[in-house]
Amino acid sequence: LMDTIFNELILADIMMKPEEFTLIWIVLTFVPAGLAALFRLGLMPSATLAAIGAFIPIIFIKIKKDKRRKAFEAQLGDTLIMMCNGLRSGFSFSQVMENVANDMPPPIGIEFGRVCNEIRYGATMEEALNNMCDRVKSADLMLVVSAVLIQRTTGGNLSEMLSTISHTIRERIKIKGEINSITAQGRMSGLIIGALPIGIAAVLMVVNPDYMSTFFTT
């Protein structure tokens, strides 16, 4: 469990030990619920506060992971251009990844650094790259890794391949940005309308449990 939490914290770029995060998680889950039970507010408010406290860290990690993944994808196009230039200059693919790990800022520099470290400690190139895909969970990165692994099997001009993929990724990011701008108001309205009943129900379960108990008792 601690290893899983540790990996999630790394992917979310949260500089915290898994034990510390687990302690905060336990406090958020049980302290508000315990206080509600201490003041005899009833079972429903206590259970609601416990559920809210348990979900807050999960939602927080998911938001941070999504933010990090988007930052990774935003850096990927420039990284591929850098790798293409290195390959054309005569560097090997391993040396190009070392350059990315040393020269690119987080999060992409950190992820490529982990790939290089895994290769140093005995993992194959395919295993290290696939592990990075499993961590980041980016469709653009999967496209790049698939192209690299196919090229290592069949041969071909890797620099030209990465240059083409870089152009594709840049166009995809541009289109995604346009779609997000056009649909921002509708998505926000849908989010608010969808969350409003759940939020109101949670508040009423805490402040007026007798009113909400009708949903469960009749």
N, CA, C and O of each residue as an XYZ file, in Angstrom:
872
protein
N       0.829     -1.204      0.000
C       0.000      0.000      0.000
C       0.863      1.252      0.000
O       0.567      2.212     -0.712
N       1.935      1.249      0.799
C       2.810      2.405      0.857
C       3.509      2.642     -0.485
O       3.709      3.787     -0.891
N       3.877      1.560     -1.168
C       4.505      1.703     -2.486
C       3.530      2.324     -3.487
O       3.915      3.176     -4.288
N       2.276      1.896     -3.439
C       1.262      2.459     -4.340
C       1.056      3.938     -4.066
O       1.009      4.748     -4.992
N       0.934      4.290     -2.794
C       0.749      5.704     -2.435
C       1.978      6.510     -2.833
O       1.854      7.641     -3.301
N       3.169      5.929     -2.648
C       4.405      6.627     -3.014
C       4.428      6.937     -4.513
O       4.773      8.049     -4.911
N       4.061      5.951     -5.346
C       4.033      6.181     -6.790
C       2.998      7.231     -7.171
O       3.240      8.061     -8.046
N       1.840      7.191     -6.509
C       0.803      8.181     -6.814
C       1.262      9.588     -6.435
O       0.978     10.546     -7.155
N       1.964      9.717     -5.320
C       2.462     11.025     -4.898
C       3.504     11.550     -5.877
O       3.532     12.746     -6.165
N       4.361     10.668     -6.393
C       5.368     11.084     -7.375
C       4.696     11.557     -8.649
O       5.052     12.598     -9.201
N       3.711     10.780     -9.118
C       3.019     11.147    -10.354
C       2.225     12.437    -10.195
O       2.030     13.171    -11.164
N       1.767     12.716     -8.979
C       1.036     13.953     -8.722
C       1.962     15.109     -8.368
O       1.498     16.231     -8.162
N       3.284     14.845     -8.293
C       4.270     15.866     -7.949
C       3.992     16.466     -6.565
O       4.086     17.679     -6.374
N       3.652     15.610     -5.617
C       3.416     16.020     -4.231
C       4.626     15.593     -3.406
O       4.869     14.398     -3.236
N       5.370     16.542     -2.903
C       6.584     16.253     -2.153
C       6.226     15.907     -0.708
O       6.317     16.745      0.189
N       5.822     14.669     -0.507
C       5.380     14.229      0.811
C       5.642     12.736      0.935
O       5.513     11.995     -0.039
N       6.010     12.297      2.133
C       6.198     10.873      2.375
C       4.841     10.175      2.387
O       3.844     10.770      2.798
N       4.791      8.916      1.940
C       3.504      8.209      1.959
C       2.922      8.076      3.357
O       1.703      8.084      3.528
N       3.786      7.956      4.356
C       3.278      7.864      5.730
C       2.590      9.158      6.144
O       1.549      9.133      6.801
N       3.181     10.299      5.753
C       2.572     11.593      6.085
C       1.234     11.766      5.372
O       0.260     12.233      5.963
N       1.199     11.384      4.096
C      -0.055     11.504      3.351
C      -1.127     10.595      3.942
O      -2.290     10.985      4.045
N      -0.732      9.376      4.331
C      -1.691      8.448      4.926
C      -2.234      8.990      6.238
O      -3.419      8.837      6.533
N      -1.374      9.623      7.027
C      -1.815     10.213      8.298
C      -2.833     11.322      8.048
O      -3.861     11.395      8.720
N      -2.534     12.188      7.071
C      -3.485     13.257      6.737
C      -4.803     12.671      6.251
O      -5.875     13.173      6.587
N      -4.719     11.603      5.457
C      -5.916     10.933      4.944
C      -6.769     10.391      6.101
O      -7.990     10.549      6.107
N      -6.115      9.754      7.071
C      -6.840      9.202      8.224
C      -7.475     10.318      9.040
O      -8.615     10.192      9.487
N      -6.739     11.413      9.237
C      -7.275     12.535     10.014
C      -8.511     13.116      9.340
O      -9.526     13.351      9.996
N      -8.428     13.352      8.004
C      -9.567     13.915      7.291
C     -10.771     12.983      7.304
O     -11.915     13.436      7.270
N     -10.512     11.680      7.355
C     -11.610     10.718      7.324
C     -12.294     10.583      8.672
O     -13.522     10.547      8.746
N     -11.499     10.506      9.752
C     -12.068     10.121     11.035
C     -12.266     11.279     12.015
O     -13.162     11.212     12.858
N     -11.461     12.335     11.930
C     -11.592     13.408     12.927
C     -12.911     14.161     12.788
O     -13.619     14.296     13.785
N     -13.289     14.665     11.591
C     -14.601     15.339     11.502
C     -15.755     14.414     11.860
O     -16.695     14.817     12.545
N     -15.676     13.145     11.382
C     -16.741     12.200     11.723
C     -16.768     11.923     13.224
O     -17.840     11.800     13.815
N     -15.590     11.826     13.839
C     -15.535     11.599     15.279
C     -16.089     12.766     16.076
O     -16.770     12.569     17.083
N     -15.798     13.978     15.628
C     -16.351     15.154     16.311
C     -17.869     15.201     16.188
O     -18.570     15.551     17.137
N     -18.371     14.841     14.990
C     -19.829     14.808     14.813
C     -20.464     13.776     15.735
O     -21.520     14.019     16.318
N     -19.804     12.606     15.864
C     -20.331     11.582     16.775
C     -20.218     12.027     18.229
O     -21.093     11.725     19.041
N     -19.133     12.751     18.565
C     -18.937     13.223     19.937
C     -20.030     14.187     20.360
O     -20.506     14.153     21.494
N     -20.421     15.052     19.424
C     -21.479     16.013     19.730
C     -22.874     15.455     19.431
O     -23.860     16.191     19.444
N     -22.944     14.150     19.161
C     -24.200     13.432     18.987
C     -25.068     14.048     17.889
O     -26.262     14.293     18.068
N     -24.430     14.283     16.764
C     -25.180     14.807     15.626
C     -25.908     13.706     14.867
O     -26.775     13.989     14.039
N     -25.566     12.470     15.140
C     -26.253     11.359     14.488
C     -25.349     10.597     13.550
O     -24.253     11.037     13.204
N     -25.844      9.432     13.147
C     -25.059      8.559     12.277
C     -24.879      9.154     10.880
O     -23.792      9.070     10.309
N     -25.927      9.750     10.332
C     -25.854     10.248      8.963
C     -24.830     11.373      8.796
O     -24.033     11.306      7.860
N     -24.806     12.404      9.649
C     -23.757     13.429      9.510
C     -22.350     12.859      9.665
O     -21.433     13.258      8.948
N     -22.180     11.922     10.605
C     -20.858     11.342     10.818
C     -20.403     10.563      9.594
O     -19.257     10.694      9.165
N     -21.299      9.749      9.027
C     -20.943      8.968      7.846
C     -20.668      9.872      6.647
O     -19.764      9.603      5.856
N     -21.451     10.945      6.513
C     -21.245     11.876      5.394
C     -19.897     12.563      5.500
O     -19.169     12.657      4.511
N     -19.554     13.047      6.692
C     -18.260     13.709      6.885
C     -17.102     12.735      6.658
O     -16.068     13.120      6.111
N     -17.270     11.482      7.073
C     -16.222     10.480      6.850
C     -16.032     10.227      5.355
O     -14.903     10.115      4.877
N     -17.145     10.138      4.620
C     -17.039      9.907      3.176
C     -16.390     11.097      2.475
O     -15.546     10.916      1.598
N     -16.778     12.301      2.856
C     -16.180     13.500      2.243
C     -14.685     13.556      2.547
O     -13.878     13.819      1.656
N     -14.315     13.307      3.809
C     -12.906     13.333      4.180
C     -12.094     12.267      3.483
O     -10.919     12.482      3.187
N     -12.705     11.106      3.210
C     -11.983     10.032      2.532
C     -11.766     10.345      1.057
O     -10.757      9.946      0.477
N     -12.717     11.063      0.445
C     -12.616     11.331     -0.991
C     -11.762     12.553     -1.315
O     -11.236     12.646     -2.425
N     -11.609     13.478     -0.394
C     -10.859     14.712     -0.678
C      -9.419     14.411     -1.116
O      -8.992     14.957     -2.133
N      -8.641     13.569     -0.405
C      -7.270     13.292     -0.869
C      -7.229     12.616     -2.238
O      -6.336     12.895     -3.038
N      -8.196     11.721     -2.516
C      -8.223     11.042     -3.809
C      -8.455     12.041     -4.936
O      -7.780     12.000     -5.965
N      -9.412     12.931     -4.733
C      -9.704     13.947     -5.752
C      -8.517     14.886     -5.927
O      -8.192     15.285     -7.046
N      -7.870     15.238     -4.817
C      -6.716     16.135     -4.883
C      -5.588     15.519     -5.696
O      -4.982     16.195     -6.527
N      -5.299     14.236     -5.464
C      -4.249     13.555     -6.218
C      -4.612     13.476     -7.694
O      -3.753     13.681     -8.552
N      -5.865     13.185     -8.000
C      -6.283     13.088     -9.403
C      -6.110     14.431    -10.119
O      -5.639     14.472    -11.255
N      -6.488     15.520     -9.461
C      -6.338     16.841    -10.067
C      -4.861     17.148    -10.319
O      -4.499     17.652    -11.383
N      -4.015     16.843     -9.340
C      -2.583     17.107     -9.486
C      -1.973     16.237    -10.584
O      -1.122     16.704    -11.341
N      -2.403     14.971    -10.675
C      -1.887     14.084    -11.723
C      -2.294     14.588    -13.110
O      -1.484     14.585    -14.036
N      -3.535     15.013    -13.248
C      -3.992     15.533    -14.544
C      -3.213     16.793    -14.924
O      -2.854     16.982    -16.086
N      -2.959     17.641    -13.948
C      -2.199     18.856    -14.216
C      -0.773     18.518    -14.651
O      -0.242     19.137    -15.573
N      -0.154     17.538    -13.992
C       1.208     17.138    -14.350
C       1.241     16.488    -15.734
O       2.163     16.723    -16.515
N       0.239     15.678    -16.027
C       0.194     15.034    -17.345
C       0.055     16.070    -18.458
O       0.700     15.954    -19.501
N      -0.773     17.069    -18.243
C      -0.923     18.124    -19.249
C       0.375     18.913    -19.421
O       0.732     19.293    -20.537
N       1.083     19.159    -18.309
C       2.375     19.843    -18.413
C       3.380     18.983    -19.168
O       4.175     19.501    -19.952
N       3.349     17.673    -18.937
C       4.229     16.743    -19.649
C       3.946     16.792    -21.147
O       4.871     16.883    -21.953
N       2.674     16.731    -21.517
C       2.312     16.739    -22.931
C       2.668     18.061    -23.590
O       3.031     18.090    -24.766
N       2.568     19.156    -22.842
C       2.939     20.452    -23.403
C       4.434     20.531    -23.698
O       4.840     21.242    -24.618
N       5.260     19.815    -22.935
C       6.708     19.809    -23.155
C       7.150     18.788    -24.193
O       8.280     18.850    -24.678
N       6.276     17.849    -24.541
C       6.693     16.708    -25.355
C       7.110     17.130    -26.761
O       8.069     16.578    -27.301
N       6.417     18.091    -27.367
C       6.772     18.522    -28.715
C       8.175     19.100    -28.782
O       8.955     18.746    -29.665
N       8.500     19.996    -27.841
C       9.849     20.571    -27.812
C      10.900     19.502    -27.502
O      12.015     19.552    -28.022
N      10.543     18.545    -26.658
C      11.481     17.472    -26.328
C      11.805     16.633    -27.556
O      12.960     16.264    -27.770
N      10.796     16.330    -28.361
C      11.036     15.531    -29.564
C      11.927     16.276    -30.558
O      12.776     15.662    -31.205
N      11.742     17.594    -30.686
C      12.624     18.381    -31.562
C      14.060     18.316    -31.055
O      14.998     18.179    -31.840
N      14.225     18.415    -29.734
C      15.557     18.321    -29.143
C      16.174     16.947    -29.410
O      17.364     16.842    -29.707
N      15.361     15.901    -29.305
C      15.861     14.553    -29.559
C      16.226     14.372    -31.035
O      17.228     13.732    -31.354
N      15.418     14.934    -31.929
C      15.724     14.854    -33.362
C      17.063     15.519    -33.668
O      17.879     14.971    -34.409
N      17.283     16.689    -33.102
C      18.550     17.396    -33.334
C      19.734     16.601    -32.800
O      20.795     16.561    -33.422
N      19.547     15.966    -31.637
C      20.625     15.150    -31.085
C      20.935     13.939    -31.941
O      22.100     13.603    -32.151
N      19.889     13.278    -32.438
C      20.106     12.108    -33.300
C      20.792     12.501    -34.606
O      21.649     11.770    -35.102
N      20.420     13.648    -35.161
C      21.056     14.100    -36.399
C      22.501     14.512    -36.173
O      23.305     14.520    -37.104
N      22.830     14.859    -34.919
C      24.213     15.237    -34.605
C      25.099     14.028    -34.342
O      26.306     14.176    -34.149
N      24.512     12.832    -34.334
C      25.305     11.616    -34.157
C      25.199     10.954    -32.806
O      25.872      9.953    -32.557
N      24.361     11.494    -31.913
C      24.191     10.867    -30.599
C      23.317      9.629    -30.733
O      22.492      9.529    -31.641
N      23.511      8.686    -29.813
C      22.636      7.526    -29.751
C      21.336      7.908    -29.043
O      21.235      8.978    -28.443
N      20.343      7.020    -29.123
C      19.059      7.315    -28.484
C      19.206      7.391    -26.969
O      18.556      8.214    -26.325
N      20.053      6.544    -26.395
C      20.286      6.594    -24.943
C      20.919      7.922    -24.529
O      20.547      8.503    -23.510
N      21.887      8.401    -25.333
C      22.516      9.690    -25.021
C      21.524     10.837    -25.153
O      21.562     11.792    -24.377
N      20.639     10.741    -26.135
C      19.625     11.781    -26.317
C      18.689     11.824    -25.108
O      18.319     12.905    -24.651
N      18.308     10.661    -24.590
C      17.447     10.636    -23.405
C      18.172     11.210    -22.186
O      17.551     11.880    -21.361
N      19.473     10.957    -22.064
C      20.254     11.555    -20.979
C      20.238     13.077    -21.091
O      20.113     13.773    -20.083
N      20.364     13.595    -22.310
C      20.326     15.042    -22.508
C      18.975     15.617    -22.102
O      18.906     16.682    -21.488
N      17.899     14.907    -22.449
C      16.565     15.367    -22.058
C      16.439     15.379    -20.538
O      15.917     16.332    -19.960
N      16.917     14.322    -19.899
C      16.829     14.239    -18.437
C      17.612     15.357    -17.758
O      17.202     15.857    -16.711
N      18.748     15.754    -18.356
C      19.599     16.778    -17.739
C      19.159     18.198    -18.067
O      19.308     19.098    -17.241
N      18.614     18.410    -19.273
C      18.377     19.776    -19.748
C      16.926     20.232    -19.669
O      16.666     21.431    -19.578
N      15.973     19.297    -19.703
C      14.568     19.698    -19.713
C      14.055     19.866    -18.288
O      14.461     19.121    -17.396
N      13.176     20.828    -18.062
C      12.624     21.036    -16.710
C      11.592     19.960    -16.367
O      11.155     19.220    -17.249
N      11.200     19.869    -15.096
C      10.143     18.929    -14.713
C       8.823     19.309    -15.403
O       8.613     20.481    -15.718
N       7.940     18.341    -15.639
C       8.045     16.932    -15.215
C       8.737     16.023    -16.229
O       9.082     14.890    -15.894
N       8.945     16.490    -17.457
C       9.442     15.567    -18.475
C      10.901     15.188    -18.207
O      11.310     14.062    -18.493
N      11.682     16.115    -17.663
C      13.064     15.798    -17.326
C      13.155     14.725    -16.258
O      14.016     13.848    -16.325
N      12.265     14.790    -15.267
C      12.264     13.794    -14.192
C      11.895     12.418    -14.740
O      12.518     11.419    -14.382
N      10.881     12.363    -15.611
C      10.439     11.070    -16.140
C      11.517     10.420    -17.012
O      11.752      9.216    -16.914
N      12.168     11.209    -17.859
C      13.245     10.642    -18.677
C      14.435     10.251    -17.806
O      15.150      9.301    -18.124
N      14.650     10.975    -16.712
C      15.696     10.584    -15.778
C      15.412      9.233    -15.143
O      16.324      8.429    -14.950
N      14.149      8.982    -14.816
C      13.779      7.676    -14.258
C      13.995      6.563    -15.288
O      14.421      5.461    -14.941
N      13.697      6.863    -16.559
C      13.937      5.871    -17.613
C      15.426      5.532    -17.685
O      15.800      4.360    -17.742
N      16.266      6.557    -17.681
C      17.719      6.326    -17.750
C      18.208      5.540    -16.543
O      19.062      4.665    -16.682
N      17.683      5.838    -15.367
C      18.092      5.108    -14.169
C      17.671      3.643    -14.233
O      18.431      2.760    -13.835
N      16.459      3.381    -14.735
C      16.007      1.996    -14.851
C      16.904      1.207    -15.810
O      17.216      0.044    -15.555
N      17.320      1.845    -16.916
C      18.199      1.171    -17.871
C      19.557      0.887    -17.230
O      20.136     -0.177    -17.449
N      20.068      1.836    -16.436
C      21.350      1.626    -15.760
C      21.292      0.441    -14.802
O      22.269     -0.291    -14.642
N      20.129      0.261    -14.163
C      20.006     -0.799    -13.162
C      19.533     -2.117    -13.763
O      19.139     -3.021    -13.026
N      19.564     -2.241    -15.091
C      19.350     -3.553    -15.694
C      18.096     -3.726    -16.505
O      17.926     -4.773    -17.130
N      17.193     -2.741    -16.531
C      15.986     -2.879    -17.336
C      16.314     -2.672    -18.808
O      17.258     -1.956    -19.142
N      15.543     -3.291    -19.682
C      15.723     -3.080    -21.113
C      15.095     -1.752    -21.511
O      14.299     -1.177    -20.768
N      15.464     -1.277    -22.693
C      14.894     -0.034    -23.202
C      13.379     -0.136    -23.299
O      12.666      0.797    -22.928
N      12.889     -1.258    -23.794
C      11.444     -1.441    -23.956
C      10.736     -1.403    -22.606
O       9.695     -0.761    -22.469
N      11.293     -2.086    -21.610
C      10.673     -2.098    -20.284
C      10.648     -0.700    -19.671
O       9.634     -0.290    -19.105
N      11.749      0.031    -19.779
C      11.827      1.361    -19.174
C      10.845      2.322    -19.833
O      10.172      3.092    -19.147
N      10.761      2.280    -21.166
C       9.841      3.182    -21.865
C       8.382      2.822    -21.579
O       7.548      3.708    -21.396
N       8.075      1.531    -21.539
C       6.712      1.118    -21.216
C       6.341      1.485    -19.785
O       5.191      1.828    -19.512
N       7.300      1.416    -18.871
C       7.039      1.837    -17.494
C       6.709      3.323    -17.434
O       5.835      3.736    -16.672
N       7.409      4.135    -18.243
C       7.094      5.557    -18.276
C       5.680      5.782    -18.809
O       4.956      6.639    -18.303
N       5.285      5.019    -19.823
C       3.910      5.126    -20.336
C       2.893      4.771    -19.261
O       1.859      5.428    -19.142
N       3.181      3.732    -18.475
C       2.265      3.331    -17.407
C       2.156      4.410    -16.342
O       1.088      4.606    -15.763
N       3.253      5.111    -16.081
C       3.217      6.156    -15.063
C       2.466      7.393    -15.559
O       1.588      7.910    -14.869
N       2.811      7.857    -16.744
C       2.278      9.143    -17.220
C       0.865      8.995    -17.770
O       0.030      9.880    -17.585
N       0.591      7.870    -18.453
C      -0.728      7.613    -19.053
C      -1.126      8.730    -20.015
O      -2.193      9.332    -19.895
N      -0.242      8.985    -20.965
C      -0.475     10.001    -21.993
C      -0.558      9.323    -23.351
O       0.314      8.530    -23.708
N      -1.604      9.633    -24.108
C      -1.757      9.053    -25.450
C      -0.633      9.523    -26.368
O      -0.152      8.752    -27.199
N      -0.210     10.776    -26.229
C       0.882     11.287    -27.061
C       2.184     10.549    -26.779
O       2.924     10.211    -27.703
N       2.462     10.301    -25.508
C       3.686      9.567    -25.153
C       3.632      8.131    -25.665
O       4.642      7.602    -26.130
N       2.472      7.500    -25.585
C       2.339      6.133    -26.102
C       2.629      6.087    -27.597
O       3.216      5.127    -28.095
N       2.210      7.140    -28.311
C       2.497      7.222    -29.743
C       4.000      7.277    -29.989
O       4.515      6.595    -30.875
N       4.700      8.087    -29.206
C       6.152      8.217    -29.354
C       6.850      6.905    -29.025
O       7.700      6.446    -29.787
N       6.495      6.296    -27.891
C       7.154      5.060    -27.462
C       6.902      3.943    -28.465
O       7.811      3.172    -28.773
N       5.685      3.847    -28.975
C       5.390      2.815    -29.977
C       6.252      2.997    -31.214
O       6.771      2.024    -31.761
N       6.406      4.243    -31.661
C       7.234      4.506    -32.841
C       8.689      4.134    -32.592
O       9.342      3.558    -33.463
N       9.201      4.461    -31.405
C      10.602      4.151    -31.084
C      10.830      2.644    -31.037
O      11.821      2.147    -31.570
N       9.915      1.919    -30.400
C      10.087      0.476    -30.272
C       9.955     -0.229    -31.618
O      10.667     -1.197    -31.887
N       9.045      0.253    -32.466
C       8.924     -0.328    -33.807
C      10.183     -0.065    -34.624
O      10.658     -0.943    -35.345
N      10.729      1.163    -34.506
C      11.948      1.493    -35.248
C      13.111      0.634    -34.792
O      13.940      0.240    -35.612
N      13.194      0.331    -33.491
C      14.294     -0.502    -33.001
C      14.177     -1.932    -33.522
O      15.173     -2.650    -33.595
N      12.960     -2.347    -33.884
C      12.751     -3.706    -34.401
C      12.932     -3.782    -35.909
O      13.555     -4.708    -36.427
N      12.378     -2.792    -36.610
C      12.351     -2.854    -38.079
C      13.401     -1.978    -38.741
O      13.720     -2.176    -39.913
N      13.950     -0.999    -37.998
C      14.892     -0.058    -38.597
C      14.174      1.129    -39.210
O      12.945      1.180    -39.236
N      14.960      2.094    -39.710
C      14.398      3.301    -40.297
C      15.046      4.539    -39.716
O      15.890      4.461    -38.824
N      14.637      5.680    -40.238
C      15.186      6.966    -39.812
C      14.392      7.461    -38.609
O      13.291      7.991    -38.758
N      14.956      7.284    -37.421
C      14.243      7.642    -36.197
C      14.052      9.141    -36.071
O      13.005      9.585    -35.599
N      15.035      9.935    -36.479
C      14.915     11.388    -36.346
C      13.766     11.922    -37.191
O      13.018     12.786    -36.734
N      13.614     11.427    -38.407
C      12.504     11.861    -39.254
C      11.167     11.426    -38.659
O      10.183     12.163    -38.708
N      11.148     10.228    -38.102
C       9.920      9.718    -37.489
C       9.506     10.582    -36.304
O       8.336     10.940    -36.164
N      10.483     10.918    -35.445
C      10.171     11.750    -34.281
C       9.768     13.153    -34.697
O       8.920     13.769    -34.052
N      10.364     13.669    -35.768
C       9.991     14.988    -36.262
C       8.536     15.000    -36.724
O       7.801     15.948    -36.447
N       8.124     13.953    -37.423
C       6.731     13.854    -37.874
C       5.776     13.751    -36.693
O       4.730     14.400    -36.671
N       6.142     12.930    -35.710
C       5.292     12.782    -34.525
C       5.205     14.094    -33.759
O       4.144     14.445    -33.244
N       6.326     14.826    -33.680
C       6.322     16.112    -32.995
C       5.328     17.074    -33.643
O       4.588     17.770    -32.948
N       5.315     17.111    -34.977
C       4.358     17.970    -35.684
C       2.925     17.529    -35.392
O       2.045     18.364    -35.186
N       2.696     16.214    -35.374
C       1.354     15.698    -35.073
C       0.913     16.090    -33.675
O      -0.229     16.503    -33.475
N       1.813     15.962    -32.703
C       1.475     16.293    -31.315
C       1.190     17.781    -31.170
O       0.258     18.169    -30.466
N       1.987     18.616    -31.833
C       1.745     20.057    -31.762
C       0.370     20.410    -32.326
O      -0.341     21.243    -31.763
N      -0.001     19.777    -33.434
C      -1.311     20.042    -34.025
C      -2.428     19.546    -33.100
O      -3.460     20.204    -32.963
N      -2.223     18.400    -32.475
C      -3.233     17.884    -31.547
C      -3.420     18.815    -30.362
O      -4.549     19.066    -29.942
N      -2.314     19.332    -29.817
C      -2.410     20.264    -28.686
C      -3.138     21.541    -29.102
O      -3.936     22.085    -28.339
N      -2.857     22.012    -30.315
C      -3.523     23.211    -30.822
C      -5.027     22.984    -30.941
O      -5.821     23.832    -30.532
N      -5.420     21.832    -31.504
C      -6.840     21.532    -31.667
C      -7.519     21.342    -30.313
O      -8.643     21.803    -30.110
N      -6.833     20.659    -29.378
C      -7.390     20.497    -28.037
C      -7.644     21.851    -27.371
O      -8.675     22.055    -26.729
N      -6.687     22.775    -27.532
C      -6.862     24.103    -26.950
C      -8.060     24.836    -27.532
O      -8.803     25.493    -26.803
N      -8.251     24.727    -28.836
C      -9.399     25.377    -29.471
C     -10.711     24.761    -28.990
O     -11.678     25.471    -28.713
N     -10.730     23.419    -28.893
C     -11.949     22.750    -28.426
C     -12.260     23.131    -26.982
O     -13.414     23.386    -26.640
N     -11.228     23.171    -26.134
C     -11.441     23.550    -24.734
C     -11.971     24.970    -24.616
O     -12.823     25.241    -23.771
N     -11.476     25.886    -25.458
C     -11.956     27.273    -25.421
C     -13.416     27.363    -25.841
O     -14.198     28.104    -25.245
N     -13.775     26.607    -26.863
C     -15.143     26.672    -27.379
C     -16.138     26.050    -26.399
O     -17.254     26.545    -26.243
N     -15.735     24.973    -25.747
C     -16.662     24.220    -24.895
C     -16.525     24.545    -23.414
O     -17.160     23.891    -22.587
N     -15.714     25.536    -23.057
C     -15.451     25.808    -21.635
C     -16.732     26.136    -20.877
O     -16.961     25.602    -19.792
N     -17.574     27.010    -21.438
C     -18.792     27.418    -20.731
C     -19.744     26.239    -20.552
O     -20.308     26.053    -19.474
N     -19.923     25.445    -21.603
C     -20.812     24.293    -21.501
C     -20.313     23.256    -20.513
O     -21.100     22.696    -19.750
N     -18.996     22.990    -20.520
C     -18.445     22.016    -19.584
C     -18.579     22.488    -18.152
O     -18.887     21.692    -17.265
N     -18.350     23.776    -17.911
C     -18.487     24.299    -16.556
C     -19.940     24.249    -16.083
O     -20.216     23.923    -14.928
N     -20.862     24.574    -16.987
C     -22.281     24.489    -16.621
C     -22.665     23.058    -16.283
O     -23.358     22.815    -15.295
N     -22.217     22.111    -17.100
C     -22.512     20.709    -16.821
C     -21.928     20.241    -15.507
O     -22.561     19.485    -14.770
N     -20.701     20.697    -15.209
C     -20.058     20.311    -13.952
C     -20.838     20.841    -12.753
O     -21.067     20.119    -11.782
N     -21.245     22.112    -12.830
C     -21.974     22.711    -11.709
C     -23.333     22.044    -11.528
O     -23.722     21.716    -10.407
N     -24.056     21.843    -12.630
C     -25.378     21.236    -12.540
C     -25.279     19.802    -12.039
O     -26.120     19.354    -11.259
N     -24.233     19.069    -12.494
C     -24.081     17.692    -12.036
C     -23.678     17.585    -10.575
O     -24.102     16.660     -9.882
N     -22.856     18.528    -10.094
C     -22.363     18.462     -8.716
C     -23.336     19.075     -7.718
O     -23.275     18.769     -6.527
N     -24.233     19.939     -8.190
C     -25.117     20.661     -7.271
C     -25.996     19.731     -6.439
O     -26.036     19.906     -5.221
N     -26.704     18.750     -7.013
C     -27.528     17.870     -6.164
C     -26.713     17.099     -5.133
O     -27.135     16.944     -3.987
N     -25.536     16.613     -5.550
C     -24.698     15.859     -4.615
C     -24.225     16.768     -3.484
O     -24.247     16.377     -2.317
N     -23.796     17.990     -3.833
C     -23.330     18.924     -2.813
C     -24.419     19.315     -1.840
O     -24.196     19.353     -0.630
N     -25.610     19.608     -2.370
C     -26.726     19.997     -1.492
C     -27.109     18.838     -0.576
O     -27.380     19.036      0.608
N     -27.131     17.605     -1.143
C     -27.474     16.443     -0.320
C     -26.456     16.249      0.799
O     -26.830     15.945      1.932
N     -25.176     16.422      0.489
C     -24.148     16.250      1.517
C     -24.284     17.292      2.616
O     -24.148     16.978      3.798
N     -24.553     18.537      2.223
C     -24.718     19.592      3.229
C     -25.931     19.321      4.108
O     -25.866     19.462      5.330
N     -27.039     18.928      3.479
C     -28.249     18.680      4.257
C     -28.094     17.480      5.182
O     -28.664     17.462      6.273
N     -27.326     16.473      4.757
C     -27.096     15.326      5.631
C     -26.357     15.716      6.905
O     -26.500     15.066      7.941
N     -25.554     16.799      6.818
C     -24.800     17.249      7.988
C     -25.626     18.220      8.829
O     -25.689     18.077     10.050
N     -26.264     19.213      8.186
C     -26.927     20.278      8.946
C     -28.364     19.915      9.314
O     -28.893     20.419     10.305
N     -29.002     19.047      8.526
C     -30.397     18.687      8.814
C     -30.637     17.221      8.476
O     -31.348     16.920      7.517
N     -30.055     16.302      9.248
C     -30.167     14.880      8.920
C     -31.595     14.353      9.003
O     -31.947     13.418      8.284
N     -32.428     14.943      9.873
C     -33.805     14.474      9.982
C     -34.562     14.683      8.669
O     -35.376     13.849      8.273
N     -34.292     15.781      8.014
C     -34.944     16.055      6.729
C     -34.507     15.048      5.670
O     -35.333     14.565      4.896
N     -33.225     14.731      5.631
C     -32.700     13.821      4.617
C     -32.992     12.353      4.944
O     -32.952     11.503      4.053
N     -33.285     12.050      6.204
C     -33.526     10.655      6.571
C     -34.763     10.102      5.892
O     -34.929      8.885      5.811
N     -35.631     10.972      5.404
C     -36.826     10.519      4.683
C     -36.450      9.698      3.450
O     -37.180      8.781      3.075
N     -35.329     10.015      2.822
C     -34.901      9.290      1.626
C     -34.532      7.829      1.936
O     -34.518      6.982      1.042
N     -34.235      7.547      3.209
C     -33.746      6.212      3.565
C     -34.716      5.433      4.462
O     -34.510      4.243      4.699
N     -35.757      6.080      4.955
C     -36.603      5.422      5.940
C     -38.018      5.156      5.461
O     -38.733      4.387      6.104
N     -38.454      5.755      4.364
C     -39.831      5.556      3.890
C     -39.807      5.045      2.457
O     -40.861      4.811      1.867
